[in-house]
């Protein structure tokens, strides 16, 4: 029961943060459409990586006469692709933070200094 409660409560802060980020970046005019698109992208991307990409590389790495793949080569290509995508997303977040720094410095001059 405790595991269910922890699992059920885990996504709540992330979803709240996503809603705030959508409003701050894109404005409140089309917040519902943007938030729904964000949620669908998260679900479809998770499904694609869980079944499509990982399954494809697992099947190609295992020997045809065996039922299971043993070793690091089973999921190494998937891990490398996911790491590259995470690095790309982190770089995009840094660029977006730099791009909005002046805007937030105008809104909150006592907290942010622009160099």
N, C-alpha and C positions, 0 to 999 in steps of 0.2 A: 504494500500500500504506500509506503514512504517513497519507494522508487517512482510510483505513478505520480505522486504529488510533486516530486522534484522534476520529473520529466514534463509534467503539465505546466509547471511554473517557469521552466527554463527559457522558452522563447519570448516570454512577456516583455522583458527589458529591451530585447532586440527589436521587437515590433514597435514598441513605443519610440525607440530611437529612430527607426526608419520613418515613422510618421512625422516626427519633428524635423528630420533632415529633408524630407520631401517638401515640407512647407517652407523651410528656410531657403532652400536652393531654388525651387521653382515657383514659390508663391502659393497663396491659398486658393487661387482661382480654380484650378483643375486638380486639387489635391486628391480627390477620391480616385480619379482615373490614373494618376501617376502612382499612387499607393497600391492600387490593384495591379497595375503593370509590374511594379516592383515585386509584389508577392508572387505573381505568376512566374516571373523570371526566376525567382529563387527556387520555386518548386520544380519547374521544368529543367533548370540547370542541374539540380540535385538528382533528379530522375535520370537525366542523360548521362551524368557521370557514374551513377551507381549501376546502371544496367547496361548502357551502351558502350561507353569507353572502357570501363574496367572489365566488363564481360568479354569484349572483343580481345583485349590484350591477354586476358587469362586463358581464353580458348586457344589463341595462337602460341602461347608460351608452353602449354602442357604438351606432353608427348601423346601421340594419337592412341597408343595402346593403354594408357593409364586414365584413371577417372579424376585424378587430382593433380594439381601443379604444386611442386615443392620447390622452395627457394625464393630468392629475392626477385628473380626475373619475372615472376607472375604478375606483380603489380608495379614494377619499377617504371615502365613507360607512363602509366597512369599517374604515379607520384610525381614524375618529372613534369608532365603537362600541367598538373594541378599547381605545382610549385611555381612554374612559369606564369600561369594565370594569376596566382596570388601576388607575385612580384609586380606584374603589370597593373593590377588593381591598386596595390599600395602606392605605386608611382602616380597613378591617376588621382588618388586621394591627396597626395602631397601637392600635385599641381593645382587641384581644385582648392585646397586650403590656401595656397599662395595667391590664387586668383581672387578669392573672396576676403583676403586679409584687409585690404583697404576699405571695403564696405563695412566690415565689422569694426574697424578702427574708427570710422565715422559714427557708428551707432554706439560704441562703448569706448570712448577715448581714454577713460581712466584705467582700463584694463589691458588695452592693446596698443603697442607702439609699432609704427611702420618704419622700417629702415629704408 
